[in-house]
Structure formats: structure tokens, C-alpha cells
Amino acid sequence: MAETPQQPDSNDNDTRQEAAKIVQNALDDASKSVTAMHDVASEALGDGDIPGSLMDSPDAPKGIDMLRDVDLHVAIELGRTNMLVEDVLKIGDGSVIELDKLAGDPVDVYVNDRLVARGEVLVLNDNFCIRVSEIVANLEDEAEAAKAS
């Protein structure tokens, strides 16, 4: 006999929403810090005129070339869902988890936890890949839209 999950009371929902707001604020602060560091680095590296013996060399990389070999974390988000701890503990082989996006909806491309593009999922040589269909132009507006939804 299958048990139906109990609905949490409104206090649990309020607590979860408050926790989500705290986490979102922390993520927003971190994003602003990364943006500020990027702006400072862009100003400092933009003209390539950085003092120091390495930078004085004629073969020294200039501007963005200094950063070309920096590893970035790229993640593709297929969809999201909210689950109770009880439901997560029940996940096993063959479990189906319903996401908030439909098949064929664009997936989100994140670089260092920041939304930068959207695209469609393809298969190439038996591997999944993404064809970018949209570059997110204004990341701050996009973040505000995500908060609103």
C-alpha cells in the first residue's frame, strides 16, 4: 500500500522560503564580489601595462591573454525541482524525478555558477553536447528575472 506524502504545514514553508532567501542573498553577494573582481582585473589588465619583470618582457602576454589558460567550471542545467528530504531518501535505481522544464526547452549554461547562455541538447558521437542558441546579454536583468519567478 503506497503512502501519500504529507503536505508540510505553512510554518515549514515559511522556514524553507526564509532559508532560500538567505541562500539567494549570499549567492547574490558572491556574484557581486566576482563582478567587482572582474571589473578591477579588466581595468588592471586591459592595457597590458603592468609593472614587473615578467610583464616588461616583449614576449609577455598582454591583457586577456594572461587569463586564457585559467580553468573555469562550466555546468549545464537541464532543470530543477524541490523535494522533501524524505523523498530524496527514497530515490533509488529506476526512480523518476520530474523537473520544471519540458522536453525541448532550452537548457541553461553556467560558467562559475553564473548564467551566460542558453542552448539545446544534441547528441554528437554518442556524447551529449549543447548548441548555444542565446547569449545572456545582461546578467543582472537575468538574475532579477530569475528571482521574480
Secondary structure by P-SEA (a helix, b strand, c coil): ccccbbbbcaaaaaaaaaaaaaaaaaaaaaaaaaaaaaaaaaaaaccccccccccccccccccccccccbbbbbbbbcccccccaaaaaaccccbbbbcccccccbbbbbccccccbbbbbbbcccbbbbccccccccaaaaaaaaaac
